[in-house]
Amino acid sequence: MSSSTTVSELCAQLRLVLDASPEAISISELLAKVDTFVIECSAAPDAGTLLRQLEDELQVIYDDVVGHALFPQAEIFLAFLYHLRPILPSGSIISTWFDLVLRPTLREPKLPLPAVNYAKELILSALDPGSNYSPDGDDPEEAEKQKERVGNFRRRLMELYLLDAFNESSGDDVLEWAELDEVQREKKACWKANLEDVLVRVALERPQDFLTELYHCYISPTSRLQLLILLNAYTSQPAFPDHAHVLASHPLMNSLLHSLIFDNSSTVCTIALTVLIKLLPIFAVKACQQLKRLLPLLLVVLARILCWKERQSSSPIIPVLPDPEDSDEEDAFASDDGEDVVREGTSSLKIREDIEWERLELTFDGPASKAPSPDRYFTFLYYLFPCNTIRFLRYPVRYLNDNGVDSLYAVDWEDALDEEKIKSKCEPLLRRHVLHHLLISRGAVEELEQPDFWEQYDIPQIVGGATMLEVQNAALGLRKQHPSRGRHGARTPSPSALPQPPSVDASSASITETADSAPLSSSLDTIHVEAEAGAPPASALPRISLAQMVATSVALKAGLDVEIVDPSPAWSAVLFPLQARTRSSSRAERNSSQHSEEQTESPATASKSEQESHEDGSLPRHVAQAISALQREVLLLKNELNLELWTARENVEHIGRLYKERVRSRDEEVERQGLHNKLKEYKHTVTRLRHELKEAKKQAIVARKRYTDWNKELQDKMIELRKEKQTRDAEAAAMSAAEKEAKDTFAAQGKLLAEANQLVFHLETKIKENAHKVDRLHDYETQIEQLIKLQRLWEADVHKINDSKEYLAAFASKYRKMELRLDAFENAQIESERTAAAQRRRILELENELKQSQKQLEAARKASQTRRDSMTMEKYRKLQETNDRLREENEVLREEIEEVNAMVEVLKGQVSGKQGLVSSPRASPT
């Protein structure tokens, strides 16, 4: 059966299976045939032609049978493509099957999980250039094109995640999400989840390429929030610590730190800070040196979070009437926090020019947002580097300058950092943490140079150790270790007179802190946090129904239809005054009328733009702000949930390790007791064996004496027998040696005789052969002597001829040189005559000029004497200067005349035959 027939039969069987024909084979048999075809095609010489033919036929089958309705044939078709994966080129998957099959599969939530996994595996195989099959072999140009194709496909997946998938940080996407039905929502959610899963798996397989792509996309401020969510999901994977060293040394890490330092969006910084919190214990185990290198920037991030300036919105979320009872408290709170609140339009510090960074100012167009919480971030930094952290908080600017960290802003660190504010903000953090033991035994420099105390720790152990630095957790741990102290404190008859246990204070502080740092959307309801925090608790600990919490969590995670009881009574009427989504004329009229009524009732009047937005059916401003606040709250809750799940996972691993150590210690105790019992038994056994050993030693001494005597007799007999044996052996050896020597002598003589006979025979043969040559040898010697004499005579004649040729050649050369010298002398004579004539003419001209200048000088002298009386002093000075100048010119002319006379003399000497400057080089023969 030929390969082309195999392709046609394979496609025919696939069509029958997709059509559910009774003649079709089972799916397992079809996939087995596909595996066989893969093995045959990989070894075939025309693999490229077969793959192109197979791809064309599969496209025809997809258009005819599957089409856009992916049920129920999609899983079979994807399984077929999945088993073709070893020979399916990446270009085919990227250019053909991604848009045709894989992308619709990832968008469809009702497909079974195996089908979705097939699609993801195909995408991953296309993104792996090492595992892709190429029919062209090891062509370097094709490999380079394939690498570029894979890079473009990876970039396309990232663009789909940023631009096509549902963006929770975009107001337009949220409004569009609200208008979609349940099916479309499921599709969008499925598309984003599958796309995120594919990107995370790509990152786990090829982290360097993924992080590079993420780094290029991170430059755009609008994409940072989505990329941080993706990076958060990537770092939460259990396999991420194996690739953590790649991220630690990648430029993306600097971009992440720059985002935390420069960006003004609290949502982006909160999620980025969550990612950094998870990276700190991972880097401490997997990339310790890189973490130490980044420590100054990490401390700068801590200072920025501590001194975060909150943004205050220009308008409230909801036009709610102010409560007169709370007005005083709110005014006081606003006045207290006024220092840390920044109005819109306030400029931030200018970034240094050599740092190419575009600052993200705002993510959600909503009300004032809370600053990111630095608690956990400070906890991990304080646990890993306690000395450096405390030194930085004490002297921030000096610490950065001592470590050689240049300012990231256009100003110095002294102007960029407020040391007093950092110290005041870090005081509550320090109060909520216990003293680190390394603050006593180490300094900041020693902490970075000496081996780290967590060198033998794993990630869960670092997370657990950092968690126990908090006062609340430390007090809870102490109470669990010593329950009698907790019970004694609870039974105290007068709790007001005695100090409360640490756990109660920590719990109340935690409740107050949680209420203060609640998400912004919770402020939509009328909540009096201060009153609740200040009220005395009914019991020592807050009571929470664990069963209700578990039931609510299970119902929400299962996606069941739940009924919300006790809803907020003020949200629906105030936040969303209209329930209908359609924008008909009657709805618009009702919107405008209701808006006018609220405008008359509310003390704050809406702007004209808001009235126009009500009339054209768009959402009011306070509704858009509320949606933005809800978006931010959802993102922050998801981010917090992700961090809590990661922390819980690390804590579970730490608990498992501690449980194993506890079980191991118990087993060791049991084993130690067993060994102690065995040791007692062994001691009794040793005592008994020692007594038996003494008896055995006594018997051994008697036996040894008898054995010595008997052994001595045997040795005497053996000595006599050995002497007799040695004598017999010596005689036998002498006889055998003589016999062997005689045999060797006879054999050697026989060989010598045979060789002598053979040599005599060869010599006689050679004498007979060379007899006639010896006779002619005398004739040859006579001829050789004659020829030698002739050769000597011929060589003497040749020498004579050669000598005469050399003499003639030298004579001819001399004759030629004489002719050349004669020509040169004639030319020199002609040239010297010409030069002499020119010099004579020049001499005459100079003499005439000298006579004329003398005449002018005499005339000037006479004229000056006659007119000296009538001249003024000024004219006399000018004439004096003219006279001096003429004298100088006269001196110059005299010097020129002398030079000309000298040259004439030289020329005369040359012409008369004397040696001179010109003729001296020509006189020598060439």
Secondary structure, DSSP 8 states (H G I E B T S, - for coil): --HHHHHHHHHHHHHHHHTT-TT---HHHHHHHHHHHHHHHHH-TTHHHHHHHHHHHHHHHIIIIITT--TTTHHHHHHHHHHTTTTS-HHHIIIIIIIIIIHHHHH-TTS-HHHHHHHHHHHHHHT-TTT---TT-S-HHHHHHHHHHHHHHHHHHHHIIIIIS--TT-HHHHHHHHHS-HHHHHHHHHHHHHHHHHHHHHHHH-HHHHHHHHHHHTTSGGGHHHHHHHHHHHHTSTTGGGGHHHHHTSHHHHHHHHHHHH---HHHHHHHHHHHHHHHHHHHHH-HHHHHHHHHHHHHHHHHHHT--EEE-SS-SS-----TTTHHHHHHHHHHGGGGEEETT-----B-TTS-------SS--S-------HHHHHHHHHH-HHHHHHHHHSHHHHHHHTT---SBSS-HHHH--HHHHHHHHHHHHHTB---THHHH--HHHHHHS--TTTT--HHHHHHHHHTTBHHHHHHHHHHH-HHHHHHHHT-S-TTTS---HHHHHHHHHHHHHHHT--GGGGGS---HHHHHHS--SSSS----HHHHHHHHHHHHHT------S--TTHHHHH-S-------HHHHHHHHHHHHHHHHHSSS---HHHHHHHHTT---HHHHHHHHHHHHHHHHHHHHHHHHHHHHHHHHHHHHHHHHHHHHHHHHHHHHHHHHHHHHHHHHHHHHHHHHHHHHHHHHHHHHHHHHHHHHHHHHHHHHHHHHHHHHHHHHHHHHHHHHHHHHHHHHHHHHHHHHHHHHHHHHHHHHHTHHHHHTHHHHHHHHHHHHHHHHHHHHHHHHHHHHHHHHHHHHHHHHHHHHHHHHHHHHHHHHHHHHHHHHHHHHHHHHHHHHHHHHHHHHHHHHHHHTTTS-HHHHHHHHHHHHHHHHHHHHHHHHHHHHHHHHHHHHHHHTT---TTHHHHHS--
